[in-house]
Amino acid sequence: MRLNRYYLSAIATFFVFGFISLPIKALHGYESNQILFYRVTFALLCLLGIIGLFRRSSLSAMLHQYKASDGAEKRKFVRCALLGSLFLTVNWLSFIYVINHISVQAGSFAYLVCPIVTSLLGFLLLKEKLRLPQWLALGICVIACALIGVDSLRNMLFSLFIALTYALYLITQRVLREYDRIVLLAMQVGLAFLILLSFGSTFRGTLPGEGFFYGNIFILSSMFTVLPLFLNAYALKGLPASTMGALMYLNPMINFAVAFGYYGEKASTHQWVAYSLILVSVVIYNVRWEKWLVNQPSVKV
């Protein structure tokens, strides 16, 4: 694996995401719907500020790019932008709920499953190729995930739902890789804001009066939403969805470390075996075996 700027952006994305449970868990006394609404609102304000200060030319270029495209491209853009915004909104809501009402481990497990789902969707929907070692790694991950999920069907279903929605979001971003990432993020978060606003007071609730709430929402929206989403979008510009799926394992590894080391959650023996299998699968998935074999000295008999 060659560490170019796309790989480094992907690694930074999932490293930051690995600590996202900290600001979410700090808001456990608030409704998940309300946390989501203000997270989206603050993230949108941050993105609009960035575009207004630094990316106005990119906004104009993207509008020109859209207007100059043919009908099929315009329909693809609108369809993927809307779907991506919907998947992202549902993913955020379900993840917030799981972290605050089930366990950090359950949310972490979602992102153990997500790379598998993302890689398979990249293969099925985007026709991205997977080599035999990658299929082997995915098979090991399936076994590991089955071991982790055997304790609770409910937790497994929640985790699978979170994984599927985020994987589908990644796929839509990959399709729209030709468009400016920052502007596209702002548009999709703006669409998410409109979706939530259409439900009236269901999501926004009563206006919180505590500075503690807004401080954590600002941290969640800027450091754990805008920054990693931008890094993720940039990485997708140069990496296939299957590779992003493999690097995504950094996120749950850190999440599990936070769950065990900070929140004191426990894991069974077979769960630890499963985590070890996943580490093995990550190595198998990312090693360029064909290059390694070519570079080995020949053996004479």
C-alpha positions as CSV (number, residue, x, y, z in Angstrom):
1,M,0.0,0.0,0.0
2,R,1.6,3.3,-1.1
3,L,0.8,6.2,1.4
4,N,-0.1,9.0,-1.0
5,R,-2.3,12.0,0.0
6,Y,-5.5,10.0,-0.7
7,Y,-4.5,7.2,1.7
8,L,-3.4,9.7,4.3
9,S,-6.7,11.6,4.1
10,A,-8.6,8.3,4.4
11,I,-6.5,7.3,7.5
12,A,-7.1,10.7,9.1
13,T,-10.8,10.4,8.4
14,F,-11.3,7.2,10.3
15,F,-8.9,8.2,13.0
16,V,-11.0,11.2,13.9
17,F,-14.2,9.2,13.5
18,G,-12.8,6.7,16.0
19,F,-13.4,9.2,18.9
20,I,-16.8,10.4,17.8
21,S,-18.5,8.6,20.7
22,L,-17.0,11.1,23.2
23,P,-19.1,14.2,22.3
24,I,-22.2,12.0,21.5
25,K,-22.0,10.2,24.8
26,A,-21.6,13.5,26.6
27,L,-25.1,14.4,25.3
28,H,-26.8,11.2,26.4
29,G,-29.3,13.2,28.4
30,Y,-30.8,14.7,25.3
31,E,-33.0,13.1,22.6
32,S,-31.2,11.6,19.6
33,N,-33.5,13.5,17.3
34,Q,-32.5,16.8,18.9
35,I,-28.8,16.0,18.8
36,L,-29.1,15.1,15.1
37,F,-31.0,18.4,14.3
38,Y,-28.4,20.7,15.9
39,R,-25.5,18.6,14.6
40,V,-26.8,19.1,11.1
41,T,-27.5,22.8,11.7
42,F,-24.1,23.6,13.1
43,A,-22.4,21.5,10.4
44,L,-24.3,23.4,7.7
45,L,-23.3,26.8,9.2
46,C,-19.6,25.7,9.3
47,L,-19.7,24.6,5.6
48,L,-21.5,27.7,4.4
49,G,-18.8,29.8,6.2
50,I,-16.0,27.8,4.6
51,I,-17.6,28.2,1.1
52,G,-18.3,31.9,1.7
53,L,-14.7,32.6,2.7
54,F,-12.6,30.3,0.6
55,R,-14.7,28.4,-2.0
56,R,-16.9,30.8,-3.8
57,S,-15.1,30.2,-7.1
58,S,-15.6,26.4,-6.6
59,L,-19.4,27.0,-6.0
60,S,-19.6,28.9,-9.3
61,A,-17.6,26.3,-11.1
62,M,-19.8,23.5,-9.8
63,L,-23.0,25.3,-10.9
64,H,-21.4,25.8,-14.3
65,Q,-20.4,22.2,-14.5
66,Y,-24.0,21.1,-13.6
67,K,-25.6,23.5,-16.2
68,A,-23.2,22.3,-18.9
69,S,-23.9,18.6,-18.3
70,D,-26.4,16.6,-20.3
71,G,-29.8,15.5,-19.1
72,A,-28.6,12.0,-18.0
73,E,-25.7,13.5,-16.0
74,K,-28.0,16.0,-14.3
75,R,-30.5,13.3,-13.3
76,K,-27.6,11.2,-11.9
77,F,-26.3,14.1,-9.9
78,V,-29.7,14.9,-8.4
79,R,-30.5,11.3,-7.7
80,C,-27.1,10.6,-6.0
81,A,-27.1,13.9,-4.1
82,L,-30.6,13.2,-2.7
83,L,-29.9,9.6,-1.9
84,G,-26.5,10.5,-0.3
85,S,-28.1,13.1,1.9
86,L,-30.9,10.7,3.0
87,F,-28.4,7.9,3.8
88,L,-26.2,10.2,5.7
89,T,-29.1,11.6,7.8
90,V,-30.4,8.2,8.7
91,N,-26.9,6.9,9.4
92,W,-26.3,9.8,11.8
93,L,-29.6,9.3,13.6
94,S,-29.2,5.6,14.1
95,F,-25.6,5.9,15.2
96,I,-26.4,8.5,17.8
97,Y,-29.2,6.4,19.1
98,V,-27.1,3.2,19.4
99,I,-24.2,5.0,21.1
100,N,-26.4,6.6,23.7
101,H,-29.0,3.9,24.3
102,I,-27.4,0.6,23.5
103,S,-23.6,0.6,23.7
104,V,-20.4,2.1,22.2
105,Q,-19.4,-1.5,21.2
106,A,-22.6,-1.9,19.2
107,G,-21.8,1.3,17.3
108,S,-18.2,0.2,16.8
109,F,-19.4,-3.2,15.5
110,A,-21.4,-1.3,12.8
111,Y,-18.1,-0.1,11.4
112,L,-16.6,-3.5,11.5
113,V,-19.4,-4.6,9.2
114,C,-19.4,-1.5,7.1
115,P,-16.2,-2.2,5.2
116,I,-17.5,-5.6,4.1
117,V,-20.8,-4.0,2.9
118,T,-18.9,-1.2,1.2
119,S,-16.5,-3.5,-0.6
120,L,-19.3,-5.7,-1.8
121,L,-21.4,-2.7,-2.9
122,G,-18.4,-1.4,-4.7
123,F,-18.0,-4.7,-6.5
124,L,-21.8,-5.1,-7.3
125,L,-22.8,-1.5,-8.1
126,L,-19.6,0.1,-9.3
127,K,-18.0,-3.0,-10.9
128,E,-14.8,-2.5,-8.9
129,K,-12.6,-5.6,-9.0
130,L,-11.6,-7.6,-6.0
131,R,-8.6,-9.9,-6.1
132,L,-8.6,-13.4,-4.5
133,P,-6.8,-12.3,-1.3
134,Q,-9.4,-9.6,-0.9
135,W,-12.2,-12.1,-1.2
136,L,-10.4,-14.2,1.4
137,A,-10.1,-11.2,3.7
138,L,-13.8,-10.5,3.3
139,G,-14.6,-14.1,4.1
140,I,-12.6,-13.9,7.4
141,C,-14.4,-10.7,8.2
142,V,-17.7,-12.4,7.8
143,I,-16.7,-15.1,10.2
144,A,-15.4,-12.5,12.7
145,C,-18.5,-10.4,12.5
146,A,-20.7,-13.5,13.1
147,L,-18.7,-14.2,16.2
148,I,-19.2,-10.7,17.5
149,G,-22.9,-10.6,16.7
150,V,-23.8,-14.0,18.1
151,D,-24.5,-12.5,21.6
152,S,-27.4,-10.2,20.6
153,L,-29.6,-10.3,17.5
154,R,-31.0,-6.8,18.3
155,N,-27.5,-5.3,18.4
156,M,-26.5,-7.1,15.2
157,L,-29.5,-5.7,13.3
158,F,-28.9,-2.2,14.5
159,S,-25.2,-2.5,13.5
160,L,-26.1,-3.9,10.1
161,F,-28.5,-1.0,9.5
162,I,-25.8,1.6,10.4
163,A,-23.3,-0.2,8.2
164,L,-25.6,-0.4,5.2
165,T,-26.7,3.3,5.3
166,Y,-23.1,4.5,5.6
167,A,-21.9,2.1,2.9
168,L,-24.6,3.4,0.5
169,Y,-23.6,7.0,1.3
170,L,-20.0,6.2,0.4
171,I,-21.1,4.7,-2.9
172,T,-23.1,7.8,-3.8
173,Q,-20.0,9.9,-3.0
174,R,-17.9,7.8,-5.2
175,V,-20.3,8.3,-8.2
176,L,-20.1,12.1,-7.7
177,R,-16.3,12.2,-7.4
178,E,-16.0,14.7,-10.3
179,Y,-17.8,17.4,-8.3
180,D,-16.2,19.8,-5.8
181,R,-16.1,18.0,-2.5
182,I,-16.7,20.9,-0.1
183,V,-19.6,22.3,-2.1
184,L,-21.1,18.9,-2.5
185,L,-20.9,18.3,1.3
186,A,-22.6,21.6,2.0
187,M,-25.4,20.8,-0.4
188,Q,-26.0,17.4,1.0
189,V,-25.9,18.6,4.6
190,G,-28.3,21.4,3.5
191,L,-30.6,18.8,2.1
192,A,-30.4,16.9,5.4
193,F,-31.3,20.1,7.2
194,L,-34.4,20.6,5.0
195,I,-35.4,17.0,5.5
196,L,-35.3,17.4,9.3
197,L,-37.0,20.8,9.1
198,S,-39.9,19.3,7.2
199,F,-40.8,17.2,10.3
200,G,-41.5,20.4,12.3
201,S,-40.7,20.2,16.0
202,T,-40.2,16.4,15.9
203,F,-36.4,16.8,15.5
204,R,-35.6,20.2,16.8
205,G,-37.7,20.0,19.9
206,T,-37.5,22.9,22.4
207,L,-34.5,25.2,22.2
208,P,-31.9,24.0,24.7
209,G,-30.6,26.7,27.0
210,E,-27.4,25.0,28.3
211,G,-24.0,26.2,27.0
212,F,-22.8,22.6,27.6
213,F,-25.1,21.3,24.9
214,Y,-24.0,23.9,22.3
215,G,-20.3,23.4,23.1
216,N,-20.5,19.7,22.5
217,I,-22.7,20.1,19.4
218,F,-20.1,22.5,18.0
219,I,-17.3,20.0,18.6
220,L,-19.4,17.2,17.2
221,S,-20.3,19.3,14.1
222,S,-16.9,20.7,13.3
223,M,-14.2,18.3,14.4
224,F,-16.3,15.1,14.1
225,T,-18.5,16.0,11.1
226,V,-17.2,18.6,8.7
227,L,-13.5,17.8,9.0
228,P,-13.7,14.0,8.6
229,L,-16.4,14.2,5.9
230,F,-14.3,16.5,3.9
231,L,-11.2,14.2,4.3
232,N,-13.4,11.3,3.4
233,A,-14.7,13.0,0.3
234,Y,-11.2,14.0,-0.8
235,A,-9.9,10.4,-0.3
236,L,-12.8,9.0,-2.4
237,K,-11.5,11.1,-5.3
238,G,-8.5,8.9,-5.6
239,L,-9.4,5.6,-3.9
240,P,-11.9,3.0,-4.9
241,A,-14.8,2.2,-2.5
242,S,-13.3,-1.2,-1.7
243,T,-10.0,0.4,-0.5
244,M,-11.9,2.9,1.6
245,G,-13.9,0.0,3.0
246,A,-10.6,-1.7,4.2
247,L,-9.2,1.5,5.7
248,M,-12.4,2.0,7.5
249,Y,-11.3,-0.6,10.1
250,L,-9.2,2.0,11.8
251,N,-12.4,3.7,13.0
252,P,-13.9,0.7,15.0
253,M,-10.5,-0.2,16.4
254,I,-10.3,3.2,18.0
255,N,-14.0,3.1,19.0
256,F,-13.5,-0.3,20.7
257,A,-10.4,1.1,22.5
258,V,-12.6,4.0,23.8
259,A,-15.4,1.6,24.7
260,F,-13.1,-0.7,26.7
261,G,-10.5,1.8,28.1
262,Y,-12.7,4.9,28.7
263,Y,-16.2,3.6,29.3
264,G,-15.2,0.3,30.9
265,E,-17.3,-1.9,28.6
266,K,-16.5,-5.6,28.5
267,A,-16.1,-8.2,25.7
268,S,-16.3,-12.0,25.7
269,T,-13.5,-14.4,24.7
270,H,-15.1,-15.2,21.4
271,Q,-15.4,-11.5,20.7
272,W,-11.7,-10.9,21.3
273,V,-11.0,-13.8,18.9
274,A,-13.2,-12.1,16.3
275,Y,-11.3,-8.8,16.7
276,S,-8.0,-10.6,16.1
277,L,-9.4,-12.2,13.0
278,I,-10.4,-8.8,11.7
279,L,-6.9,-7.5,12.2
280,V,-5.6,-10.5,10.2
281,S,-8.1,-9.8,7.4
282,V,-7.1,-6.1,7.2
283,V,-3.5,-7.1,6.6
284,I,-4.5,-9.7,4.0
285,Y,-6.8,-7.2,2.2
286,N,-4.3,-4.4,1.9
287,V,-1.0,-6.2,1.1
288,R,-0.2,-6.1,-2.6
289,W,0.5,-9.8,-3.0
290,E,1.4,-9.8,-6.6
291,K,4.1,-7.2,-6.1
292,W,5.4,-9.1,-3.0
293,L,5.6,-12.3,-5.0
294,V,7.4,-10.7,-7.9
295,N,10.0,-9.2,-5.6
296,Q,10.8,-12.5,-4.0
297,P,14.1,-14.3,-5.1
298,S,13.6,-17.4,-7.1
299,V,14.2,-20.7,-5.4
300,K,16.2,-23.3,-7.3
301,V,15.6,-27.0,-6.6
